[in-house]
Amino acid sequence: MAAPRVVNARATRSKGESATRTRILKDGTIESVAELIKNGSAKNIIVMSGAGISTAAGIKDFRSPGTGLYDDLERFNLPYPEAVFDISFFKDNPDPFYRLAKELLPGRYRPTFTHYLLPLLAKKDLLLRSYTQNIDMLERLTGLDEDLLVEAHGSFATSECIECNELCDNSYVRKHILKGEIPHCKECKGLVKPTITFFGEQLPDRFGTLAQVDFKKCDLLIVLGTSLQVEPFNRLITRVPATCPRLLINREKAGEDMHLGFDFDDKWKYPVLRDAVFLGNCDEGVRQLAKLCDWEGELQAMFEAGNIEMALAEELEAMTLAKEAEEEQKEIEERAKAEQESEDKGEEEKPHVKKDTENILKDTHENHQVPKNLEESSSSDDDVDAITDRLQATEISSSKKDSAPAKDDKPS
Ligand code: OAD
């Protein structure tokens, strides 16, 4: 599968207008798309998404002027903003990526209202697949069956050596990223990076294999929060059948300037009228779609249950980290004590030891938002067990079990 690249393609206008034109959607509105869903015409929905679905979670998108990530990278002294995700640049200078990775690392963000549309569609057996460009892994946190997900630009889920392709222990990589250090392969000493697809790298095989089958079967395409500027992902919108309705929910129109791209304003005079757009925030658009389909209450309940689960998981993670920090601190103190005893029994605690301890606690707070009270209290195994029990008891855990399995005819 081709490597991702930014494009500025122009569409070729269709030669002449077709005499008979077919209207798939009543008009180019979200209401007419909801009507199709309600009357049962959409049973194989594909959702394509980008950074705009995660901005409400506090993650920057890439290209929004002023607020996007690419407008905020001056501190890295890059030759051009995308260099931070360029494999050739990374090989020479991995530092900017790793500094950014510390900010982007999953574990601090929760799925948005929009993300929960995916498990909702899956539960109703309407989701053929979700294709995302996002590397934040928030789709996974909704409990969406991973078989229904294609992370087209990879994710932080795994890491590998860019030289020998050996998979590396993710917790080893995570620890390095949090400490601001660059991880190297234990086998060949090559640079290790999360399996995010950089410019100049091939997209995951799963993307090409599944896209080839899925898009032919799609009977409603919903595109959420993306500028559709990066190939080959953006081209997917052109691969659905010519009669497949398409809905874009985004702050601005996108995907119009490519052959068979969106045509919201009847600019290209396609023989089939099938494109709709909702201009605004994804959460607003998705809420409106859900409301029109009589799903709003269900979606809201999934979102709230998901939030409770996230809060408990975060609490558990914070306690585990506090416990680890506490144990590490104890070890440092014991080591220092032993050293002191052997050197000079009367000497005071070594200043560097105190510094180490302070740094560990500081690092833990900054990176994992450990609640302040956990620093003082000693988290017991009982506390951790109690939260684990609460986590298991949350509604979302049972709703996950209820959610519909992947459709049989989908390739795995
Ligand atoms: P972009 O930043 O290019 O586009 C995000 C789009 O979402 C823009 O059109 C925004 O206006 C819109 N947007 C932002 N917040 C929104 C919200 N709350 N509701 C609705 N719309 C919103 O991000 P992507 O299209 O995802 O690739 O970028 C694609 C790829 O470019 C990324 O995967 C990454 C990047 O370089 C690689 O790293 C390989």
Residues whose N, C-alpha, C, O or C-beta is under 5 A from the ligand:
A	BS01	OAD	P4 G50 A51 G52 T55 A56 D61 F62 R63 S64 F85 Q133 H153 T197 F198 F199 G225 T226 S227 L228 V230 I249 N250 R251 E252 G280 N281 C282
